[in-house]
């Protein structure tokens, strides 16, 4: 199982999902930092997580980690890891995945064929999962990290010191309001990125059954070819990224954040991203009617993409237009002390935190929606 990764809560969420839908227990690697928090450590240990220290880059450690994963999969252990490697700093769905642990699935499948003594070979299946949130607790810090890394000296973070009153406001919101989460589980793939049917047979692009054993043959015999397997892993990574976007479920909060940020950005065509983000929030205001017309146009395009099986949508996105817009406005970044987007007293769209709005906007990048603004 290979989920997207947005929050420290992802590990607990996916563990609960695995249990609630009746799947057997999974092992998975969790960052060492999660075990430093007692409540997280309790859940991590209970859910079968093993510690991964991402600070260690030496070859013996990395090879040991890969060998552990390969043997676990080969012996039939159900395994989960986040191929993005770490939480998405930008808020966008992963465009690339790390291939280290992913390659262990290919190695495990090859070893299963090499060790075959005549009995049916256990196939390894890959299941992409996309997690969807209205609110990510770490969003302000994550987007700051992303912008600092991308912009270097072109980006200057603003330091906000929240007092006890702001903290009380956060606690009140947290305990009096809910926030929906969606987990989209994609169809199974083999280790080469082919879809599989309910019996586990691999299918080509025309729906014909294929024998994946043939992928490992050299002169009619199973062989080890690391260069070939690296290419297989790269193909699998590309397929997973494509599936992430296809099974992604669009929330109204994603759409209002995307539209508002793009509309403001379009008003300042001569500014680069970092200059734009330095503009004062007090000067940001969108006429609601203009926003509504743009929202209607983009929602139609989202439904076109859904009909083409390029994305999925939440059921609330199909409601009456103003109801859907207000649902999005009420939920995007719902627990942040500074709201990324909201209505002012005149009924127009404003922001209290343009940088965090950028984080939530990024969730819908990659679908070429910018041209409909």
C-alpha positions, 0 to 999 in steps of 0.5 A: 500500500502506497499512500500520499503523505500530507500530515503526521496524522497520515500513519494513524489514519491509514492504520485505522482505515486498514483495520476498519475495512478488514485488511490484515495487519501491515508493517510500515516504516515511520519517521523516528520523529513520530516516536518522540511524541508519546501519544504518536509512539503508542499508536505507531507501536500498536500499528506495527510500525518500524522506525526509519531515521531519514537523517541517515544517508549512509549506504549500509543503513539504506541497504539494510532498510531495503533488504528488510523491506524486500524480505518482509514482502517476499515472506508475505508480510503486508507492507505500507510505505509513503513513496513520497518519502516525507510530507508534501511541503507544497500541499500538492499531490506528489509529482515524483516518488522515491524509488528506493523502497519501491524497488524492494517490491520488484526485487521481492517479486523477482526473488519469488520467481527465482526461488520457485520450486514448482508451487504457485508463486505469490504475486506482489500487488501495489495499491495506491491511496490518496488522502484528502483533508480540508485541513492540515495542522502543519500546513503553515510550517510545511509551506514555509519550508517549501518556499524557503527551499524553493526561493532561498533569499527571495523568500522571507518568512513572517514570524507570528507570535500567537498569544493566549487569546489566539490559542483559546480561539484555536482550542474552541474551534478544534473542540466544537467543529469537525472536518471531513477526511476522505481516503481514496483507495485505487485499484491494484497494480502489479509491480510493473504498473499493470492493472490486475483483475479480481483474481490477481491476473495482470492485464495489458492496456487491452485487458488481456491477461499477461504473465509477469514472469516474462518480465524477468526472463533473459534467454528464457531463464529468470535472471537478475538484471539491476538496470532492467529492474531500475527501469521497471521501478521507474515505470511503477513510480510514474504509474503510482503518481498518475493513479494518485491524481486519478483517484484524488477526490476534489473537495469544495475547499480545494476548489475555492482555495485554487480559484481565489489564489489564481484570481489574485495571481492573475491580477498581478501578472508582472509579479513572480510568486515570491513578490506576490506572496509579499503583498499585504493581505489587506489589499486582497479582495474578490468580488463574490459574483466574479468569484462565483462565475469562475467557480461555476466554470471550473466546477464544470471542468472538474466534472468533465475530468471526472467523466474522463476518469482523470479525477474523482469528486466529493458528493458535496461538490454536486450541490447548489452552487452557492451552497457548495461555495460556502461549504468550501469557504467554511472548511478550507483550513478550518482550524487555522488561527488565520483563515486562508479564505473567508467572506468579509462583511460586504460578502466578498472573498478575502484572505488572512494568510495568503501563504497558507492559501497557496498551500491549499491551492496547490492541491489542484495543480497538475490538472491544467485548470489554470487556463479556465480562470 
